[in-house]
Amino acid sequence: MCKFTIFYLLLLAAVLQIALALKEGECEVCVKTIEKFAATLTDTVKKDPKLIEAEFKKFCKVSKNKENRFCYYLGGLEESATGILGELSKPLSWSMPADKICEKLRKKDAQICDLRFDKQIDLNNVDLKKLKVRDLKKILNDWDEAYSNNSK
């Protein structure tokens, strides 16, 4: 009887682990941002969580759009309301993969995985004259170009 109970508990734990694991395409902003950030770190910085946090704050200062929102949720920006940078820096110092870090972050703050990258407009195959003003403004914003409304 005891062997069956242990077996069922292990089976339940395995099923829960599979259910909580990230599916393909989930947490795309989290995974891509962590991978991009981790690629900028030197080996000496990767070993110290405090240095990782300091570098992440520098990384966040130049981030844009969804990456900037991700930084806000983690506490990488000065105006961030919360700060869970330790949940990023410690696992990163242990060389934990980005998807596993995002699973841990999702448990702390579910909206981290709600972030999605905007779909990119293929400028080679689209007629710019037929795009909506909102899409044209987004293209200009992505290029860091200013938009002024001079129509009368």
N, C-alpha and C positions, 0 to 999 in steps of 0.2 A: 504494500500500500504506500509506503513512504517513497519507494523508488518511482512510482507513478506520479506522485505529487511533485517530486523534484523535476521529473521529466516534463510535466505540464507547465510548471513555472518557467523552466528554461525555454520551452516552446513559446509560451506567452511573451517572454522577454524578446525572443528573436522576431516574433511577429510585430511587436511594438517598435522595435528598432527599424524594421523595414518600412513600417507605416510612417514613421517620423522622418525617414531619410528624404533628402531632396530629390524631386523628380527632375528630369531633363528640362531645362528652361526656367525652373523655379529659382527665385532669388538671383536673377541674371545680373542685376546691378551690383548686388553684394559680391557675388563671386568674381565678376570681371574687375570691379574696383579693387578688391583685395589682391587679386593676381597682379594687376597693374602696379599697385603700391608696393607689393612684396618684391617685384622685379627691380624697384629703385633702391632697395636697401643693400648695404654692404654686409659682409659676413660678420663684422664686429657689431654692427647695429642690430642685426638679427638675433643676437644672443641676449640683449638687454631690453626687457619690456619698457623701461622708462625712456630709453632712447627711441624705441619704436613709436611710443606715444608722441614724443616730441617731433619725430619725422612725419608722423601721420598728420599732426596739426599743420606742419609746413605744406604737406601735400594737399590738405584741404583748402588752404588759402588760395590756391590757383585752380581748384576744381570748379566745374560748371555743371549746370542742369541737374541731372539725376545723381551724379556723383556728389555734387554739393549737398543735395538733400540727404544722401546716405551719410555724409560727414556730419550733418546736423543731427541726425538720429543717434549717432554714436557719441557725439560730444566733441567732435574734432574742430568745431567752429566756436569762436568766442561767444556768439549769441545762442549757442545750443542750450536747451533747457535741462537736458539730462547728460550724464556722462557715463558711458559703459565702455570706455576705451580699454580697460583691463581685460574685457572679454575678447578683444581683438589682439592686444599686444602679447598677452601670455601665450595663447595657443600659437601665435605666429612665431614666437621665440622658440617654441617646441617643434617647429617645422610642420605644423598641422596643415593639411590641405585646405584651400579656400572654401570648398563646399562644406566641409565639416565645421569650419569656423562659422559659416553662415547658418548652419543648423543650430549651433549654440546661440548665436545672436537672435535667431527667430524665436527661440524659447524666451528670451528676455524682452523682445519687442517685435511683435508680429508684423508691424508695418514696414519693417526693413525689407521683408520679402515681397511686399506689395509693389515696390518700385519696379518699373519697366522702362527700358530705353525706348525713346521715340523711334518710329520707323524712319529710316533714311529715305529721302527722295532721290531717285536716280535721275540726275540732271541730264544725262545723255538721252534718255528715252521719254522725257516728259515735256509737254508744251507749256512753257512758263506763262504764256498768255492765258491759259485756261486754269491756272492754279488759283486757289482762293487767296485773299490778301493775308489771312492768318498763316498759310503755308509759306508765302513769300517772305513775310516778316521772320518766320522761323529760320529760313535759309539765311537771311541777312544776319540774324542773331548768331547763328552757328559760325558765320564767317567773321564775327566781331565787327560788323559794319553797322553804322548808325542808320536809323530810319527817321525821316522827318516828314510830316504830313503837310505838304505845301499846296494841296488842292484847295480850291476856293469854291 
